[in-house]
Amino acid sequence: MRLLPIVVTTAGLAAAAPALAADLSVTVEVPRLNTASYHRPYVAAWIERPDQTAVQTLAVWYQQTRNNEGDGKDWLKDLRTWWRKGGRAMSLPADGISGATRAPGRQYNLVVEAARELGGREVVRVPFRWGGANTADASGSTELGAVRVTVSR
């Protein structure tokens, strides 16, 4: 299993609302599955509100080089939840996106989705609170392992 970190610093919010400035750190575990034909999963991570409206994409990991099966971005639509919530509107390549979220609110969800060729698809939601230091964890059951989000000041 590999732990893949995503770190988002929201220093851009500090000027507008100094009391709300914080760092968001996300760790995603991608297990290596023991299958005959293993393909690395495509993974998208984003923040959404409790009503499941997308706020900000944090990261998109996918094959960026062309091979005999085509261009990797052709398969991003297999990350169906992310694709519908804003992925199709993004300009690519998008190999590592990070930036400040929109104006803070109280409760958000970190969402991580993974899809693998000849494999499964999984979405993990981790509710977390913006404001004050806190950590939240969740775990996938097939395509994703442990997912952790930490908010620190």
Secondary structure, 3 states (H helix, E strand, C coil): CEEEEEEEECHHHCCCCHHHCCEEEEEEEECCCCCCCCCCCEEEEEEECCCCCEEEEEEEECCCCCECCECHHHHHHHCHHHHHHCHHHCCCCCCCCCCCCCCCCCEEEEEEEEECCCCCEEEEEEEEECCCCEEEEEECCCCCCEEEEEEEC
